[in-house]
Amino acid sequence: MLFNAAVQAELGAAEKDELKFGFIKLTDMAPLAIAYEKGYFEDEGLYVTLEAQANWKVLLDGVIDGQLDGAHMLAGQPLAATIGFGTKAHIVTPFSMDLNGNGITVSNAVWEEMKTHVPMDGGKPVHPIKADALKPVVEKYKAEGKSFNMGMVFPVSTHNYELRYWLASGGIHPGYYAPHKGDTSGQINADALLSVTPPPQMPATLEAGTIYGYCVGEPWNQQAVFKGIGVPVITDYEIWKNNPEKVFGLTETFTEQYPNTTVRVVKALLRAAKWLDENNNANRPEAVDILSWPEYVGADAEVIANSMTGTFEYEKGDKREVPDFNVFFRYNATYPYYSDAIWYLTQMRRWGQIAEPKSDDWYKQVAQSVYRPDLYRKAAEELIAEGEMEASDFPDFASESGYKPVQDEFIDGVSYDGRSPNAYLEKFSIGLKGADVL
């Protein structure tokens, strides 16, 4: 107990106890909803208001101008803001919110054409479905003089990079950005034209025929199945196994001004993440009910449950076990790894959002300025001292470098080592690398 008291004394009361956090209506905002509903914020002396935001830009602007104290963010947002792609502001993250959770859906008509190129087993498609099956469809549209339009949620979203990664792995060029030339469309040299559609509007935009497919988080892939308007063809778990997805973002100024508050927020989120995954996802049905409330995701519980409870429905009736579709705590999901940050930066470079070549050191320095395992560690050690969590729930802080071992479970078989970003970029046949400048 002496150790506990010492740590308690070290972490003082929250400097700011009334907080407003933003989120987008997606199932992976769950740690915020659970920390609120289970009283974990209040346990830390924090009185939190959670407020849904219209889109990712509004959410980011709210954090930057102080209307929001922090928010559920796309992993690319703090990185892009810090390096000045789009809005310039130093945003940091001490907490990674989840792994996986996205899918790529195509319209029924596109799926019917794709299907003829997909291997079958017992009348069912063999997964993972590669973009090779989409390539002849895209080429046919091109030959007919039609552009092949697809939706993603934001230029620096995981969804944009996952969709681009999947398309490029099948030989479909997703296009370049050229911010130094004032071109932020991301459609230079593109075979498939990607544009932004807010997540809740994806199914309706697909149904209207404005786009032929999209990459989005849940429940908006399962909604397409539910409504009978599209078919999810692949999950991001199959594109990059256990990929990092959202983060909790705050301004660096906030963390400096309110250090105790920051650590206490992370403590509450850690408890929520653990609750979401513990006892083999036993709490997920309760989480689904909470997320279905209008103030959170506001979609039918049945639709949310499709993915949150460890299954995923592809073609109508083709429901498969995907126990790790949504991961909130397992596999050190909450730890802000530098190598995760660097992967996002490599994709920004690959597609031209980072217009000029950068050294490996540059990637490392940006990652270290945005991802804050030091703040995470303080929160974790507090929880261990309080007996709320075990040391085994976390990485071994004494030896943790912030870099995951080489990862090779990508759909194209290309391995990734966060310590060598430029060597990684050289491995791709489609994309900028080395000294390339558009």
C-alpha positions as a Markdown table, in Angstrom:
| # | Residue | x | y | z |
|---|---|---|---|---|
| 1 | Met | 0.0 | 0.0 | 0.0 |
| 2 | Leu | 3.0 | 2.3 | 0.6 |
| 3 | Phe | 3.8 | 2.1 | -3.2 |
| 4 | Asn | 0.2 | 2.9 | -4.0 |
| 5 | Ala | 0.1 | 5.9 | -1.7 |
| 6 | Ala | 3.4 | 7.2 | -3.2 |
| 7 | Val | 2.0 | 7.0 | -6.7 |
| 8 | Gln | -1.3 | 8.6 | -5.7 |
| 9 | Ala | 0.6 | 11.5 | -4.2 |
| 10 | Glu | 2.7 | 11.8 | -7.3 |
| 11 | Leu | -0.4 | 12.1 | -9.5 |
| 12 | Gly | -2.3 | 15.1 | -8.2 |
| 13 | Ala | -5.9 | 16.1 | -8.7 |
| 14 | Ala | -7.1 | 17.0 | -12.2 |
| 15 | Glu | -6.2 | 20.6 | -13.0 |
| 16 | Lys | -9.3 | 20.8 | -15.3 |
| 17 | Asp | -12.2 | 18.6 | -14.3 |
| 18 | Glu | -14.9 | 19.6 | -16.7 |
| 19 | Leu | -14.1 | 18.3 | -20.1 |
| 20 | Lys | -15.8 | 18.0 | -23.5 |
| 21 | Phe | -14.7 | 15.2 | -25.9 |
| 22 | Gly | -15.8 | 14.8 | -29.5 |
| 23 | Phe | -16.4 | 11.7 | -31.5 |
| 24 | Ile | -17.8 | 10.4 | -34.8 |
| 25 | Lys | -20.7 | 8.0 | -34.8 |
| 26 | Leu | -18.7 | 4.8 | -35.3 |
| 27 | Thr | -18.6 | 1.7 | -33.1 |
| 28 | Asp | -14.9 | 2.3 | -32.4 |
| 29 | Met | -15.8 | 5.4 | -30.2 |
| 30 | Ala | -16.8 | 2.7 | -27.7 |
| 31 | Pro | -14.0 | 3.3 | -25.1 |
| 32 | Leu | -15.4 | 6.9 | -24.7 |
| 33 | Ala | -19.0 | 5.7 | -24.2 |
| 34 | Ile | -17.9 | 3.0 | -21.8 |
| 35 | Ala | -15.6 | 5.2 | -19.7 |
| 36 | Tyr | -18.6 | 7.6 | -19.4 |
| 37 | Glu | -21.4 | 5.0 | -18.8 |
| 38 | Lys | -19.3 | 2.9 | -16.3 |
| 39 | Gly | -18.3 | 5.9 | -14.3 |
| 40 | Tyr | -14.6 | 5.6 | -15.0 |
| 41 | Phe | -14.2 | 9.3 | -15.8 |
| 42 | Glu | -15.9 | 10.2 | -12.6 |
| 43 | Asp | -13.6 | 7.8 | -10.6 |
| 44 | Glu | -10.8 | 10.1 | -11.8 |
| 45 | Gly | -12.6 | 13.2 | -10.7 |
| 46 | Leu | -13.5 | 14.1 | -14.3 |
| 47 | Tyr | -16.9 | 15.4 | -15.4 |
| 48 | Val | -17.0 | 14.7 | -19.1 |
| 49 | Thr | -19.5 | 15.6 | -21.8 |
| 50 | Leu | -19.4 | 13.5 | -25.0 |
| 51 | Glu | -20.5 | 15.2 | -28.2 |
| 52 | Ala | -21.0 | 13.7 | -31.7 |
| 53 | Gln | -19.3 | 15.8 | -34.4 |
| 54 | Ala | -20.6 | 16.4 | -38.0 |
| 55 | Asn | -17.3 | 15.2 | -39.7 |
| 56 | Trp | -13.6 | 14.7 | -39.1 |
| 57 | Lys | -12.6 | 18.2 | -40.1 |
| 58 | Val | -15.1 | 19.8 | -37.7 |
| 59 | Leu | -13.9 | 17.5 | -35.0 |
| 60 | Leu | -10.2 | 18.3 | -35.6 |
| 61 | Asp | -10.9 | 22.1 | -35.7 |
| 62 | Gly | -12.8 | 21.8 | -32.4 |
| 63 | Val | -9.8 | 20.3 | -30.7 |
| 64 | Ile | -7.4 | 22.9 | -32.2 |
| 65 | Asp | -9.5 | 25.9 | -31.2 |
| 66 | Gly | -10.3 | 24.5 | -27.7 |
| 67 | Gln | -14.0 | 24.0 | -28.1 |
| 68 | Leu | -13.2 | 20.3 | -27.5 |
| 69 | Asp | -10.6 | 19.2 | -25.0 |
| 70 | Gly | -9.9 | 16.0 | -26.9 |
| 71 | Ala | -11.4 | 13.6 | -29.4 |
| 72 | His | -11.7 | 10.2 | -31.0 |
| 73 | Met | -9.5 | 10.7 | -34.0 |
| 74 | Leu | -8.3 | 9.0 | -37.2 |
| 75 | Ala | -4.8 | 7.8 | -36.5 |
| 76 | Gly | -3.5 | 10.0 | -39.4 |
| 77 | Gln | -5.0 | 13.2 | -38.0 |
| 78 | Pro | -2.5 | 14.1 | -35.3 |
| 79 | Leu | 0.3 | 13.2 | -37.6 |
| 80 | Ala | -1.0 | 15.2 | -40.6 |
| 81 | Ala | -1.8 | 18.2 | -38.4 |
| 82 | Thr | 1.7 | 18.2 | -36.8 |
| 83 | Ile | 3.5 | 18.1 | -40.1 |
| 84 | Gly | 1.1 | 20.6 | -41.6 |
| 85 | Phe | -0.8 | 18.6 | -44.2 |
| 86 | Gly | -4.2 | 20.3 | -44.2 |
| 87 | Thr | -4.5 | 22.1 | -40.9 |
| 88 | Lys | -1.3 | 22.9 | -39.0 |
| 89 | Ala | -1.3 | 22.2 | -35.2 |
| 90 | His | 0.7 | 20.1 | -32.8 |
| 91 | Ile | -1.7 | 17.3 | -31.8 |
| 92 | Val | -0.5 | 14.3 | -29.7 |
| 93 | Thr | -1.9 | 10.9 | -28.7 |
| 94 | Pro | -1.2 | 9.1 | -25.5 |
| 95 | Phe | -3.7 | 6.3 | -26.3 |
| 96 | Ser | -4.6 | 4.1 | -29.3 |
| 97 | Met | -8.3 | 3.4 | -29.3 |
| 98 | Asp | -8.5 | 0.1 | -31.2 |
| 99 | Leu | -7.3 | -2.3 | -33.8 |
| 100 | Asn | -9.1 | -3.3 | -37.1 |
| 101 | Gly | -12.8 | -2.4 | -37.5 |
| 102 | Asn | -13.0 | -1.3 | -41.1 |
| 103 | Gly | -14.2 | -3.0 | -44.3 |
| 104 | Ile | -14.4 | -2.4 | -48.1 |
| 105 | Thr | -17.9 | -2.6 | -49.6 |
| 106 | Val | -18.9 | -2.6 | -53.3 |
| 107 | Ser | -22.3 | -2.2 | -54.9 |
| 108 | Asn | -24.3 | -5.3 | -55.8 |
| 109 | Ala | -23.7 | -4.7 | -59.5 |
| 110 | Val | -19.9 | -4.4 | -59.1 |
| 111 | Trp | -19.9 | -7.5 | -56.9 |
| 112 | Glu | -21.7 | -9.5 | -59.6 |
| 113 | Glu | -19.0 | -8.6 | -62.0 |
| 114 | Met | -16.2 | -9.2 | -59.5 |
| 115 | Lys | -17.5 | -12.6 | -58.5 |
| 116 | Thr | -16.6 | -14.2 | -61.8 |
| 117 | His | -12.9 | -13.5 | -61.0 |
| 118 | Val | -13.1 | -14.7 | -57.3 |
| 119 | Pro | -12.1 | -18.3 | -56.4 |
| 120 | Met | -15.0 | -20.3 | -55.0 |
| 121 | Asp | -15.1 | -23.1 | -52.5 |
| 122 | Gly | -18.4 | -24.9 | -52.0 |
| 123 | Gly | -20.2 | -22.1 | -53.7 |
| 124 | Lys | -18.8 | -19.5 | -51.3 |
| 125 | Pro | -16.0 | -17.0 | -52.2 |
| 126 | Val | -12.6 | -17.8 | -50.9 |
| 127 | His | -11.3 | -15.0 | -48.5 |
| 128 | Pro | -9.4 | -12.8 | -48.5 |
| 129 | Ile | -10.7 | -11.3 | -51.7 |
| 130 | Lys | -8.0 | -9.5 | -53.5 |
| 131 | Ala | -8.3 | -6.4 | -55.6 |
| 132 | Asp | -7.1 | -8.4 | -58.6 |
| 133 | Ala | -10.8 | -9.4 | -58.9 |
| 134 | Leu | -11.8 | -5.8 | -59.1 |
| 135 | Lys | -9.2 | -4.8 | -61.7 |
| 136 | Pro | -11.1 | -6.1 | -64.8 |
| 137 | Val | -14.2 | -4.3 | -63.6 |
| 138 | Val | -12.4 | -1.0 | -63.3 |
| 139 | Glu | -10.8 | -1.5 | -66.7 |
| 140 | Lys | -14.2 | -2.2 | -68.2 |
| 141 | Tyr | -15.6 | 1.0 | -66.8 |
| 142 | Lys | -12.6 | 2.9 | -68.1 |
| 143 | Ala | -13.1 | 1.4 | -71.6 |
| 144 | Glu | -16.7 | 2.6 | -71.5 |
| 145 | Gly | -15.5 | 6.1 | -70.6 |
| 146 | Lys | -16.9 | 5.9 | -67.0 |
| 147 | Ser | -14.8 | 6.9 | -64.0 |
| 148 | Phe | -14.8 | 4.3 | -61.2 |
| 149 | Asn | -15.7 | 6.3 | -58.1 |
| 150 | Met | -15.1 | 5.1 | -54.6 |
| 151 | Gly | -15.6 | 6.7 | -51.2 |
| 152 | Met | -13.4 | 7.0 | -48.1 |
| 153 | Val | -13.9 | 9.1 | -45.0 |
| 154 | Phe | -11.1 | 11.6 | -45.0 |
| 155 | Pro | -7.8 | 12.2 | -46.8 |
| 156 | Val | -5.7 | 11.2 | -43.8 |
| 157 | Ser | -8.0 | 8.4 | -42.6 |
| 158 | Thr | -6.9 | 4.8 | -42.1 |
| 159 | His | -9.7 | 4.0 | -44.6 |
| 160 | Asn | -8.1 | 6.1 | -47.3 |
| 161 | Tyr | -4.7 | 4.3 | -46.8 |
| 162 | Glu | -6.3 | 0.8 | -46.5 |
| 163 | Leu | -8.4 | 1.3 | -49.6 |
| 164 | Arg | -5.4 | 2.6 | -51.5 |
| 165 | Tyr | -3.2 | -0.3 | -50.2 |
| 166 | Trp | -5.8 | -2.9 | -51.3 |
| 167 | Leu | -6.3 | -1.3 | -54.7 |
| 168 | Ala | -2.6 | -1.0 | -55.4 |
| 169 | Ser | -1.9 | -4.5 | -54.3 |
| 170 | Gly | -4.2 | -5.6 | -57.2 |
| 171 | Gly | -2.6 | -3.3 | -59.7 |
| 172 | Ile | -5.2 | -0.5 | -59.5 |
| 173 | His | -3.6 | 2.9 | -59.1 |
| 174 | Pro | -5.6 | 4.9 | -56.5 |
| 175 | Gly | -4.0 | 8.3 | -57.5 |
| 176 | Tyr | -1.5 | 10.8 | -56.1 |
| 177 | Tyr | -1.8 | 14.0 | -54.1 |
| 178 | Ala | 0.3 | 17.0 | -55.0 |
| 179 | Pro | -0.1 | 19.6 | -52.2 |
| 180 | His | 2.9 | 21.5 | -53.4 |
| 181 | Lys | 1.0 | 22.2 | -56.7 |
| 182 | Gly | -2.2 | 22.9 | -54.9 |
| 183 | Asp | -3.8 | 19.6 | -55.9 |
| 184 | Thr | -5.4 | 17.9 | -52.9 |
| 185 | Ser | -7.9 | 15.7 | -54.8 |
| 186 | Gly | -5.6 | 12.7 | -54.6 |
| 187 | Gln | -6.7 | 11.6 | -58.1 |
| 188 | Ile | -3.6 | 12.3 | -60.2 |
| 189 | Asn | -2.9 | 9.2 | -62.5 |
| 190 | Ala | -5.8 | 7.3 | -60.8 |
| 191 | Asp | -7.5 | 4.2 | -62.2 |
| 192 | Ala | -10.1 | 4.5 | -59.3 |
| 193 | Leu | -11.2 | 8.0 | -58.2 |
| 194 | Leu | -11.4 | 8.2 | -54.4 |
| 195 | Ser | -13.3 | 11.0 | -52.7 |
| 196 | Val | -14.5 | 11.9 | -49.2 |
| 197 | Thr | -18.0 | 10.8 | -48.0 |
| 198 | Pro | -18.9 | 11.1 | -44.3 |
| 199 | Pro | -19.3 | 7.6 | -42.8 |
| 200 | Pro | -23.1 | 7.6 | -42.0 |
| 201 | Gln | -23.8 | 8.8 | -45.6 |
| 202 | Met | -21.8 | 5.9 | -47.3 |
| 203 | Pro | -24.7 | 3.5 | -47.8 |
| 204 | Ala | -27.1 | 6.2 | -49.2 |
| 205 | Thr | -24.3 | 7.5 | -51.6 |
| 206 | Leu | -23.7 | 3.9 | -52.8 |
| 207 | Glu | -27.4 | 3.3 | -53.2 |
| 208 | Ala | -27.7 | 6.5 | -55.3 |
| 209 | Gly | -25.0 | 5.2 | -57.6 |
| 210 | Thr | -22.6 | 8.2 | -57.0 |
| 211 | Ile | -19.9 | 5.8 | -55.8 |
| 212 | Tyr | -19.4 | 2.1 | -56.6 |
| 213 | Gly | -17.7 | 1.1 | -53.4 |
| 214 | Tyr | -16.3 | 2.5 | -50.2 |
| 215 | Cys | -14.0 | 1.9 | -47.2 |
| 216 | Val | -15.5 | 2.7 | -43.9 |
| 217 | Gly | -15.8 | 1.6 | -40.2 |
| 218 | Glu | -18.7 | -0.1 | -38.7 |
| 219 | Pro | -21.6 | -0.2 | -38.7 |
| 220 | Trp | -21.7 | 1.2 | -42.2 |
| 221 | Asn | -20.5 | -1.9 | -44.1 |
| 222 | Gln | -23.0 | -4.1 | -42.3 |
| 223 | Gln | -25.6 | -1.5 | -43.0 |
| 224 | Ala | -25.1 | -2.1 | -46.7 |
| 225 | Val | -25.8 | -5.8 | -46.2 |
| 226 | Phe | -28.7 | -5.1 | -43.9 |
| 227 | Lys | -30.3 | -2.8 | -46.6 |
| 228 | Gly | -29.4 | -5.2 | -49.4 |
| 229 | Ile | -27.5 | -2.5 | -51.4 |
| 230 | Gly | -23.9 | -3.8 | -51.3 |
| 231 | Val | -21.5 | -6.5 | -50.4 |
| 232 | Pro | -18.5 | -6.0 | -48.1 |
| 233 | Val | -15.6 | -7.9 | -49.9 |
| 234 | Ile | -12.8 | -7.6 | -47.3 |
| 235 | Thr | -12.1 | -6.4 | -43.8 |
| 236 | Asp | -9.0 | -4.4 | -42.9 |
| 237 | Tyr | -8.0 | -7.3 | -40.6 |
| 238 | Glu | -7.4 | -9.2 | -43.9 |
| 239 | Ile | -5.5 | -6.3 | -45.5 |
| 240 | Trp | -3.2 | -5.8 | -42.5 |
| 241 | Lys | -3.8 | -8.1 | -39.5 |
| 242 | Asn | -4.3 | -6.1 | -36.3 |
| 243 | Asn | -3.8 | -2.7 | -37.8 |
| 244 | Pro | -4.1 | 0.3 | -35.5 |
| 245 | Glu | -7.2 | 2.3 | -36.2 |
| 246 | Lys | -8.4 | 5.3 | -34.1 |
| 247 | Val | -6.5 | 7.3 | -31.5 |
| 248 | Phe | -7.5 | 9.7 | -28.7 |
| 249 | Gly | -6.1 | 13.1 | -29.7 |
| 250 | Leu | -5.4 | 16.3 | -27.7 |
| 251 | Thr | -3.3 | 19.4 | -28.4 |
| 252 | Glu | 0.2 | 19.2 | -27.0 |
| 253 | Thr | -0.6 | 22.5 | -25.2 |
| 254 | Phe | -3.5 | 20.7 | -23.3 |
| 255 | Thr | -1.2 | 17.9 | -22.1 |
| 256 | Glu | 1.4 | 20.4 | -20.9 |
| 257 | Gln | -1.2 | 22.7 | -19.2 |
| 258 | Tyr | -3.1 | 19.8 | -17.6 |
| 259 | Pro | -0.7 | 16.9 | -17.1 |
| 260 | Asn | -2.7 | 15.2 | -14.3 |
| 261 | Thr | -6.0 | 15.6 | -16.2 |
| 262 | Thr | -4.3 | 14.0 | -19.3 |
| 263 | Val | -3.1 | 10.9 | -17.3 |
| 264 | Arg | -6.5 | 10.6 | -15.6 |
| 265 | Val | -8.3 | 10.6 | -19.0 |
| 266 | Val | -5.9 | 7.8 | -20.2 |
| 267 | Lys | -6.6 | 5.8 | -17.0 |
| 268 | Ala | -10.4 | 5.9 | -17.6 |
| 269 | Leu | -10.0 | 5.0 | -21.3 |
| 270 | Leu | -7.7 | 2.0 | -20.3 |
| 271 | Arg | -10.3 | 0.7 | -18.0 |
| 272 | Ala | -13.0 | 1.0 | -20.6 |
| 273 | Ala | -10.8 | -0.7 | -23.3 |
| 274 | Lys | -10.2 | -3.6 | -20.9 |
| 275 | Trp | -13.9 | -3.9 | -20.0 |
| 276 | Leu | -14.7 | -4.1 | -23.8 |
| 277 | Asp | -12.4 | -7.1 | -24.3 |
| 278 | Glu | -12.4 | -8.9 | -21.0 |
| 279 | Asn | -13.7 | -12.5 | -20.5 |
| 280 | Asn | -13.5 | -13.2 | -24.2 |
| 281 | Asn | -15.7 | -10.3 | -25.2 |
| 282 | Ala | -18.4 | -11.2 | -22.7 |
| 283 | Asn | -19.4 | -7.5 | -22.3 |
| 284 | Arg | -19.9 | -6.9 | -26.0 |
| 285 | Pro | -23.7 | -7.4 | -26.0 |
| 286 | Glu | -24.0 | -4.7 | -23.3 |
| 287 | Ala | -21.6 | -2.5 | -25.3 |
| 288 | Val | -23.7 | -3.0 | -28.4 |
| 289 | Asp | -26.9 | -1.8 | -26.6 |
| 290 | Ile | -25.1 | 1.3 | -25.3 |
| 291 | Leu | -23.6 | 2.1 | -28.7 |
| 292 | Ser | -27.1 | 1.8 | -30.4 |
| 293 | Trp | -28.4 | 4.7 | -28.3 |
| 294 | Pro | -29.0 | 7.9 | -30.4 |
| 295 | Glu | -26.4 | 9.9 | -28.5 |
| 296 | Tyr | -23.6 | 7.5 | -29.5 |
| 297 | Val | -23.8 | 5.6 | -32.8 |
| 298 | Gly | -27.6 | 5.5 | -33.2 |
| 299 | Ala | -27.7 | 2.5 | -35.5 |
| 300 | Asp | -29.8 | -0.7 | -35.0 |
| 301 | Ala | -28.3 | -2.9 | -32.3 |
| 302 | Glu | -28.6 | -5.8 | -34.7 |
| 303 | Val | -26.4 | -4.1 | -37.2 |
| 304 | Ile | -23.8 | -3.1 | -34.6 |
| 305 | Ala | -23.8 | -6.6 | -33.2 |
| 306 | Asn | -22.9 | -8.1 | -36.5 |
| 307 | Ser | -19.3 | -7.0 | -36.2 |
| 308 | Met | -18.9 | -6.1 | -32.5 |
| 309 | Thr | -19.7 | -9.6 | -31.3 |
| 310 | Gly | -17.1 | -11.4 | -33.3 |
| 311 | Thr | -18.8 | -12.2 | -36.6 |
| 312 | Phe | -18.9 | -10.3 | -39.9 |
| 313 | Glu | -21.4 | -10.7 | -42.7 |
| 314 | Tyr | -20.1 | -10.4 | -46.3 |
| 315 | Glu | -22.6 | -11.4 | -48.9 |
| 316 | Lys | -26.1 | -11.6 | -47.4 |
| 317 | Gly | -26.2 | -14.8 | -45.4 |
| 318 | Asp | -22.5 | -15.4 | -45.6 |
| 319 | Lys | -21.7 | -14.7 | -42.0 |
| 320 | Arg | -18.2 | -15.7 | -40.8 |
| 321 | Glu | -16.4 | -15.8 | -37.5 |
| 322 | Val | -14.0 | -12.8 | -37.2 |
| 323 | Pro | -13.4 | -12.7 | -33.4 |
| 324 | Asp | -10.8 | -9.9 | -33.8 |
| 325 | Phe | -12.8 | -7.7 | -36.1 |
| 326 | Asn | -13.0 | -5.1 | -33.2 |
| 327 | Val | -10.1 | -5.2 | -30.7 |
| 328 | Phe | -9.9 | -2.6 | -27.9 |
| 329 | Phe | -7.4 | -4.1 | -25.5 |
| 330 | Arg | -5.9 | -7.4 | -26.6 |
| 331 | Tyr | -2.5 | -7.4 | -28.3 |
| 332 | Asn | -1.5 | -4.2 | -26.5 |
| 333 | Ala | -4.1 | -2.4 | -28.7 |
| 334 | Thr | -4.0 | 0.7 | -26.6 |
| 335 | Tyr | -0.3 | 1.3 | -26.6 |
| 336 | Pro | 0.8 | 4.2 | -28.9 |
| 337 | Tyr | 3.6 | 2.5 | -30.9 |
| 338 | Tyr | 6.0 | 4.7 | -32.9 |
| 339 | Ser | 6.0 | 2.0 | -35.6 |
| 340 | Asp | 2.2 | 2.6 | -36.1 |
| 341 | Ala | 2.8 | 6.3 | -36.5 |
| 342 | Ile | 5.6 | 5.7 | -39.0 |
| 343 | Trp | 3.4 | 3.3 | -41.1 |
| 344 | Tyr | 0.9 | 6.1 | -41.6 |
| 345 | Leu | 3.6 | 8.6 | -42.5 |
| 346 | Thr | 5.0 | 6.1 | -45.1 |
| 347 | Gln | 1.5 | 6.0 | -46.7 |
| 348 | Met | 1.3 | 9.8 | -46.7 |
| 349 | Arg | 4.6 | 9.8 | -48.6 |
| 350 | Arg | 3.6 | 6.9 | -50.9 |
| 351 | Trp | 0.6 | 8.8 | -52.1 |
| 352 | Gly | 2.2 | 12.3 | -52.3 |
| 353 | Gln | 0.7 | 13.9 | -49.2 |
| 354 | Ile | 4.3 | 14.2 | -48.1 |
| 355 | Ala | 5.6 | 15.7 | -51.4 |
| 356 | Glu | 9.4 | 15.5 | -50.8 |
| 357 | Pro | 11.7 | 12.7 | -49.8 |
| 358 | Lys | 12.3 | 12.5 | -46.0 |
| 359 | Ser | 15.1 | 10.7 | -44.1 |
| 360 | Asp | 14.4 | 7.8 | -41.8 |
| 361 | Asp | 15.3 | 10.0 | -38.9 |
| 362 | Trp | 12.6 | 12.5 | -39.9 |
| 363 | Tyr | 9.9 | 9.8 | -39.7 |
| 364 | Lys | 11.2 | 8.7 | -36.3 |
| 365 | Gln | 11.2 | 12.3 | -34.9 |
| 366 | Val | 7.7 | 13.0 | -36.1 |
| 367 | Ala | 6.5 | 9.8 | -34.5 |
| 368 | Gln | 8.1 | 10.6 | -31.2 |
| 369 | Ser | 6.6 | 14.1 | -31.2 |
| 370 | Val | 3.1 | 12.9 | -31.7 |
| 371 | Tyr | 2.8 | 9.4 | -30.1 |
| 372 | Arg | 3.3 | 9.7 | -26.3 |
| 373 | Pro | 4.0 | 6.4 | -24.6 |
| 374 | Asp | 5.4 | 8.3 | -21.6 |
| 375 | Leu | 1.9 | 9.6 | -20.8 |
| 376 | Tyr | 0.4 | 6.1 | -21.4 |
| 377 | Arg | 3.0 | 4.6 | -19.1 |
| 378 | Lys | 2.1 | 6.9 | -16.2 |
| 379 | Ala | -1.6 | 6.0 | -16.5 |
| 380 | Ala | -0.8 | 2.3 | -16.7 |
| 381 | Glu | 1.5 | 2.4 | -13.7 |
| 382 | Glu | -1.1 | 4.2 | -11.6 |
| 383 | Leu | -3.7 | 1.5 | -12.5 |
| 384 | Ile | -1.3 | -1.2 | -11.6 |
| 385 | Ala | -0.5 | 0.5 | -8.2 |
| 386 | Glu | -4.2 | 0.8 | -7.5 |
| 387 | Gly | -4.7 | -2.9 | -8.2 |
| 388 | Glu | -7.1 | -2.1 | -11.1 |
| 389 | Met | -4.9 | -3.8 | -13.6 |
| 390 | Glu | -1.9 | -6.2 | -13.7 |
| 391 | Ala | 1.6 | -5.4 | -15.1 |
| 392 | Ser | 0.9 | -8.3 | -17.6 |
| 393 | Asp | -1.9 | -6.2 | -19.1 |
| 394 | Phe | 0.7 | -3.9 | -20.6 |
| 395 | Pro | 4.0 | -4.0 | -22.6 |
| 396 | Asp | 7.1 | -4.4 | -20.4 |
| 397 | Phe | 7.8 | -0.7 | -20.0 |
| 398 | Ala | 11.5 | -1.3 | -19.0 |
| 399 | Ser | 12.3 | -2.9 | -22.4 |
| 400 | Glu | 9.6 | -1.5 | -24.7 |
| 401 | Ser | 11.2 | 0.4 | -27.7 |
| 402 | Gly | 8.0 | 1.6 | -29.2 |
| 403 | Tyr | 8.7 | -0.5 | -32.4 |
| 404 | Lys | 6.7 | -3.7 | -33.1 |
| 405 | Pro | 8.7 | -6.6 | -34.5 |
| 406 | Val | 8.7 | -6.8 | -38.3 |
| 407 | Gln | 5.1 | -7.2 | -39.5 |
| 408 | Asp | 4.4 | -9.5 | -42.5 |
| 409 | Glu | 0.7 | -10.2 | -42.3 |
| 410 | Phe | -0.3 | -7.8 | -45.1 |
| 411 | Ile | -2.5 | -8.9 | -48.1 |
| 412 | Asp | 0.4 | -8.5 | -50.6 |
| 413 | Gly | 3.0 | -10.3 | -48.5 |
| 414 | Val | 5.2 | -7.1 | -48.2 |
| 415 | Ser | 6.8 | -7.0 | -44.7 |
| 416 | Tyr | 7.0 | -3.8 | -42.7 |
| 417 | Asp | 9.8 | -2.6 | -40.3 |
| 418 | Gly | 9.0 | 0.7 | -38.7 |
| 419 | Arg | 12.8 | 1.3 | -38.2 |
| 420 | Ser | 13.4 | 1.5 | -42.0 |
| 421 | Pro | 10.6 | 3.5 | -43.6 |
| 422 | Asn | 12.4 | 4.4 | -46.8 |
| 423 | Ala | 13.5 | 0.7 | -47.5 |
| 424 | Tyr | 9.8 | -0.2 | -46.9 |
| 425 | Leu | 8.6 | 2.3 | -49.6 |
| 426 | Glu | 11.1 | 0.8 | -52.1 |
| 427 | Lys | 9.2 | -2.5 | -52.0 |
| 428 | Phe | 6.1 | -1.1 | -53.7 |
| 429 | Ser | 5.7 | -1.0 | -57.5 |
| 430 | Ile | 2.9 | 1.6 | -57.2 |
| 431 | Gly | 3.6 | 4.7 | -55.2 |
| 432 | Leu | 6.3 | 7.4 | -54.6 |
| 433 | Lys | 9.6 | 6.4 | -53.1 |
| 434 | Gly | 13.2 | 7.6 | -52.8 |
| 435 | Ala | 13.7 | 11.0 | -54.5 |
| 436 | Asp | 10.4 | 10.9 | -56.4 |
| 437 | Val | 8.6 | 14.2 | -56.6 |
| 438 | Leu | 5.5 | 14.8 | -58.7 |
